[in-house]
Amino acid sequence: MTPEGQLNAVARSVRRCRRCRLWRSRARAVPGEGAARARIVFIGEAPGRAEDESGRPFQGMAGREFDQLLRRAGLRREDIFVTGVNKCRPPGNRRPRRDEMDACRRAHLDRQLAAIAPRLVVLMGGVAVEAMLGRPRLRGVLGRVVERDGRRYFVTYHPAAAMRFPAAGRSARRHFARLPAVSARAR
């Protein structure tokens, strides 16, 4: 099956998924979107209200910040793949629980990464770092490339944090500006 076909199969699976409690509170599942042969995959946390309403990742204010950060890196959404650790919005926009992250990662996210086989995976925020690297904090990996299980991860702040906290925003802008060079080295 082609990468496109594999991603479509995962998206169908996401929309039918009931592996954790989050399906009960979602309006729409958000499988992710972008290029099936993307060199870079961006992983955030979980859908917020705007994403839950639209079924698309990184909408609303955080989506606008994400788009600005992408432009800083000279990237377009059409050339990347963007998704979340979790594909359903947690109630009250709470942080996903560990069992919810694990269920979604095994059922969907790992399959997406296998289909795309990106050069680089950008982990945006603590939830993505915890789910993919098993680390509870950004400290020690922020702005760095981490190799794990044959894959290269680059760690930065979540766009929502970049909007809210000036220091995080400055760091995120620096990190995104480095992405072309970091991606070129990830072969």
TATAVEN-V242963 format. One record per residue. N is the residue number from 1. NEAR is the number of other ideal C-beta (glycine too) atoms within 8 Angstrom. D_FIRST is the distance of its C-alpha to the first C-alpha in Angstrom with 2 decimals. Layout:
# TATAVEN-V242963
N & NEAR & D_FIRST
N & NEAR & D_FIRST
This chain:
# TATAVEN-V242963
1 & 4 & 0.00
2 & 6 & 3.81
3 & 10 & 6.64
4 & 7 & 8.04
5 & 8 & 5.87
6 & 13 & 6.30
7 & 13 & 9.83
8 & 8 & 10.50
9 & 9 & 9.91
10 & 13 & 12.21
11 & 10 & 14.59
12 & 8 & 15.01
13 & 11 & 15.70
14 & 12 & 18.15
15 & 8 & 19.98
16 & 6 & 20.59
17 & 13 & 21.36
18 & 5 & 24.77
19 & 7 & 24.46
20 & 10 & 27.47
21 & 6 & 30.47
22 & 15 & 29.29
23 & 11 & 27.62
24 & 5 & 31.20
25 & 9 & 32.43
26 & 11 & 29.61
27 & 5 & 29.81
28 & 8 & 26.18
29 & 11 & 23.40
30 & 16 & 22.24
31 & 12 & 18.59
32 & 12 & 18.95
33 & 9 & 18.11
34 & 12 & 17.71
35 & 8 & 15.73
36 & 12 & 12.11
37 & 6 & 13.30
38 & 12 & 16.67
39 & 9 & 19.01
40 & 15 & 20.80
41 & 16 & 19.94
42 & 12 & 23.01
43 & 15 & 23.56
44 & 16 & 26.57
45 & 12 & 28.13
46 & 14 & 27.54
47 & 12 & 28.02
48 & 12 & 31.62
49 & 8 & 33.35
50 & 9 & 32.13
51 & 17 & 28.46
52 & 14 & 28.98
53 & 9 & 30.53
54 & 8 & 27.99
55 & 8 & 24.69
56 & 8 & 24.09
57 & 13 & 24.61
58 & 11 & 27.80
59 & 11 & 29.99
60 & 9 & 33.78
61 & 7 & 36.00
62 & 13 & 33.63
63 & 13 & 31.04
64 & 8 & 33.71
65 & 12 & 34.58
66 & 12 & 30.96
67 & 10 & 30.79
68 & 8 & 34.08
69 & 13 & 32.87
70 & 12 & 29.77
71 & 8 & 32.18
72 & 9 & 34.29
73 & 10 & 31.39
74 & 5 & 30.70
75 & 10 & 27.28
76 & 6 & 25.91
77 & 10 & 23.68
78 & 6 & 21.41
79 & 10 & 20.80
80 & 15 & 20.19
81 & 15 & 18.42
82 & 14 & 20.99
83 & 15 & 20.98
84 & 14 & 23.37
85 & 15 & 23.66
86 & 14 & 24.38
87 & 14 & 22.85
88 & 16 & 26.05
89 & 15 & 29.55
90 & 14 & 32.04
91 & 7 & 35.29
92 & 4 & 37.91
93 & 7 & 35.47
94 & 6 & 36.20
95 & 6 & 34.34
96 & 14 & 31.43
97 & 7 & 32.59
98 & 7 & 31.19
99 & 7 & 29.77
100 & 13 & 28.03
101 & 14 & 26.53
102 & 9 & 25.42
103 & 10 & 23.85
104 & 18 & 21.85
105 & 12 & 20.84
106 & 8 & 19.57
107 & 10 & 17.82
108 & 14 & 16.34
109 & 13 & 17.40
110 & 8 & 16.31
111 & 11 & 12.70
112 & 14 & 13.01
113 & 12 & 14.60
114 & 8 & 12.12
115 & 11 & 9.27
116 & 13 & 11.96
117 & 6 & 13.90
118 & 11 & 17.04
119 & 8 & 20.23
120 & 15 & 22.31
121 & 14 & 22.31
122 & 13 & 25.43
123 & 13 & 26.91
124 & 12 & 29.26
125 & 13 & 31.95
126 & 9 & 33.01
127 & 15 & 30.51
128 & 15 & 27.55
129 & 14 & 29.56
130 & 12 & 30.46
131 & 12 & 26.98
132 & 13 & 25.33
133 & 12 & 28.37
134 & 4 & 30.50
135 & 9 & 33.41
136 & 4 & 35.57
137 & 7 & 36.80
138 & 11 & 36.00
139 & 5 & 39.13
140 & 6 & 38.56
141 & 10 & 35.04
142 & 10 & 35.62
143 & 8 & 34.97
144 & 7 & 33.61
145 & 10 & 30.46
146 & 10 & 29.64
147 & 7 & 27.40
148 & 8 & 25.93
149 & 3 & 23.38
150 & 4 & 22.25
151 & 8 & 21.79
152 & 10 & 24.38
153 & 14 & 25.74
154 & 14 & 28.39
155 & 13 & 30.65
156 & 12 & 32.52
157 & 14 & 34.18
158 & 13 & 32.55
159 & 15 & 33.46
160 & 11 & 35.61
161 & 11 & 37.67
162 & 15 & 37.92
163 & 9 & 39.48
164 & 6 & 41.87
165 & 7 & 43.18
166 & 5 & 44.50
167 & 6 & 44.02
168 & 11 & 40.38
169 & 11 & 39.89
170 & 8 & 41.49
171 & 13 & 39.37
172 & 14 & 36.10
173 & 11 & 37.10
174 & 9 & 37.84
175 & 12 & 34.58
176 & 12 & 32.51
177 & 8 & 34.67
178 & 9 & 33.66
179 & 14 & 29.89
180 & 8 & 29.53
181 & 7 & 31.39
182 & 11 & 29.70
183 & 11 & 26.22
184 & 7 & 27.37
185 & 7 & 28.51
186 & 9 & 25.25
187 & 4 & 23.53
